[in-house]
Each structure stands twice: as structure tokens, then as C-alpha cells.
Amino acid sequence: MRVFRFDHLDSTNTKARELAASGFGEGTVVVAITQTAGRGRGDHTWHSPKGGIYLSAVVRPNVGRRVTDLSFLAGIAVMETIRNFLTAERVISVKWPNDCLIDGKKVSGVLGEALSSSENGLAVLGIGLNANVVASELAAFEGNAFPATSLLLEGGAPVNYEVVLATLVERLFDWYERYGKDGFSVVQQHWERHCRFIGEKVRIAAGAVYREGGRTGLEPSPVTATCLGIDEYGALVLSTMQGERRHYFAGELICYSR
Ligand code: BT5
């Protein structure tokens, strides 16, 4: 593993992509103290003030598998990391597809990006974790379905940034190795174990794309359904009020019942 550390970057994912394109391979890690243009999914941004952990790793999905596999294992690594810094009564959970929540508030997001085929099947896995981010920096997200929080806010005291970072890197590469050996099924099982809303009602926003039986559909309006878990491709499996089982491979959860 080779770690590159920076005070400021536009985006650690962008830097990791550049490094991968110039020959740095699997196991290259980029960390920044702040980002000026942190990215989320689609056109979303990731607010990246001092105190947060912004990390990207150059990785490779297993043959024939997609980069989304890696986003799920990153979520597990974050969960295992933050558990060490919170008291047992805090309810922590992964949220499909790529977030981690503490008592329903978003503390972390993961962004996996495939690189071009000329880069040898590599991908970049980016993790943002609000470690010591102060409340004023997160106020803009109060109106979100899942408002933002940090380990500082939830624990009531600053965490040791270096210890959190080292734990996260260790958990991430531990899971990466396991995935390389055992494939996605072990990731799927653990992700479901860390997901507190299996068996609960969730609501998915309009525009979600699903497969049901052999057909593909687009939800015209928000849908409330029971969460059954994820399938072998990482699609979210929901059972609708009509008892239909739908596999969502794109969409946004907007609410769940705890
Ligand atoms: C994500 O996107 O949650 C993925 C975020 C990945 C960020 C990391 S940081 C290191 C690496 N380098 C990058 O450039 N990116 C990765 P998404 O599910 O689309 O959620 C984004 C939404 O979360 C935004 O539209 C905001 O509403 C909200 N948000 C933005 N910043 C936040 C923060 N610091 N904490 C909590 N919520 C935030």
C-alpha cells in the first residue's frame, strides 16, 4: 500500500484517478485534510471541511464484477470503524446504496468510480467520513431526509483523527482482501447484518429503476415497501404493498421507519 497525503485537494477521487492513469496501481491511497470539490453521486457534492476524513483508494473489482461491489465493502469498513468510537446505544446502520447513518443521520458516504478500460480494470473507491466536523459546517443539510452528523457531534468529544483514519484504512483493506478471496456473497451477508432496516418499511423516491421478473420499470412516484435486503448484484430488494418483489438498481431512499 502506498499512501499520498495532501492538505488540500479538489477531490481525492480525482487525484487517485490521475495517479492510477499515471501507473500507480492497486493499493494506492490518497488522503486530504480538506477538499474544495468533493463529489457525491451524480451531480451531488460532498462538503469537505477540516475535521472530516477524505480518502480514496485505487482498487480492482473481481473479474466480471462491478465497482458497486466495492462501495458495499467500504460501507462495512466505515461501520466497523465508527463502532469503536461510539457508545453501544447509538444505532448505526448502512443505508443503501452507499451511506452510513448514526441514529438516522448521515455520517459517511462512499463513491465508487470505474476507470477507463485502458487503466486495466481499476476503480477508485472514495470515502467521506465526518469525524471531527463541527455542527456549523453541517447545518446546510438539516433539511435532508437523512441530516448530516459527525463522530464529534454524536460522541460529544473530538475523536483522534489519525486513529480513525488508520482504523478505516485497516478495515477497508481487510475487507478488500476478503472480497478478493471469497467474492461478493460475504460482503452481501455482512452488509445486511449492518443494515438496521431489513424487515422494516422504507420509502424510495420517484425515478427509481427496478427489475421485477424479467422486466425493467421506472417508479413514477415514491413507493413505500418492506426492505428484504440486497441481491447478489447489490440491488436493493423491496417487497411492495401488493406483495411484488422488486430489485432496485438505481434510486434514492428518502425515509425508513427507524
Ligand atoms: C455520497 O454521495 O454520499 C458520496 C460521498 C463521497 C465523498 C468522498 S470524500 C472522498 C472522495 N473524494 C470525492 O470527491 N468524493 C469521495 P451521495 O449519496 O450523492 O450524497 C451526497 C449528498 O449528501 C449531498 O447532495 C448532500 O445532500 C449530502 N452531503 C454533502 N456533504 C455532506 C457531508 N459532509 N455530510 C453529510 N451529508 C453530506
Boltz pocket constraint, residues with backbone or C-beta under 6 A from the ligand:
constraints:
  - pocket:
      binder: B
      contacts: [[A, 10], [A, 11], [A, 12], [A, 13], [A, 14], [A, 35], [A, 37], [A, 38], [A, 39], [A, 40], [A, 41], [A, 42], [A, 44], [A, 45], [A, 46], [A, 47], [A, 48], [A, 53], [A, 54], [A, 55], [A, 56], [A, 98], [A, 99], [A, 106], [A, 107], [A, 108], [A, 109], [A, 110], [A, 111], [A, 126], [A, 127], [A, 128], [A, 129], [A, 130], [A, 141], [A, 144], [A, 146], [A, 147], [A, 148], [A, 149]]
      max_distance: 6.0
